């Protein structure tokens, strides 16, 4: 991935987060934009979203994001000047949950440290 693509990814992530915070504060409270991956040709992009709460809430917020996606894209276009503005696909980011589960499994597998005898 080129340096330019990385910078565009970070810029779009910051702008989408700011738009959610400014225009959709109540609805976007449990939503965090964790990552944006834009194709090198800037035509398509994936926005990874983490939602604090249950899976039902996560699915609800994902549907909400998909409904307001055209307005978010329009606002991003006002804030950022690019040759092509990507069409965003919103995806639930489950990496934090997977990481937590992995740590729990490692804690279960790791042997308990023996207590040191007291002198």
PyMOL commands that set and color helices and strands:
alter all, ss='L'
color gray80, all
select helices_A, chain A and resi 3-23+55-79+95-109
alter helices_A, ss='H'
color red, helices_A
select strands_A, chain A and resi 31-38+44-51+87-92
alter strands_A, ss='S'
color yellow, strands_A
deselect
rebuild
show_as cartoon
